[in-house]
Amino acid sequence: MGKKTTYVYIIGSTTGVLYTGITSDLAQRLQQHRTGAANGFSKRYGIARLLFCEAFEHPVDALKAERMIKGWRRSKKLELIRTMNPTFRDLSEDWRLG
């Protein structure tokens, strides 16, 4: 059985609200956020723009990274996003999601 990549991601709303999550299927998870199928925080605040993602070979490493990022202040999360995405563009805008 092959290894499955696990992603830590940060999505944001147009008003600046951020959400950090973890998934093994990033495209499907983003689709869930965008259609409202993912109930809770992201649905309540309209969070659906992919601002940051990092792939991990081992799920336990991804889980550790997610917990670490969730513990950070907003300013540190914004710094992390800027390392990959200085213009805060939706990184998935060229993907075909659903």
Secondary structure, 3 states (H helix, E strand, C coil): CCCCCEEEEEEECCCCCEEEEEECCHHHHHHHHHHCCCCCHHHHHCCCEEEEEEEECCHHHHHHHHHHHHCCCHHHHHHHHHHHCCCCCCCCCCCCCC
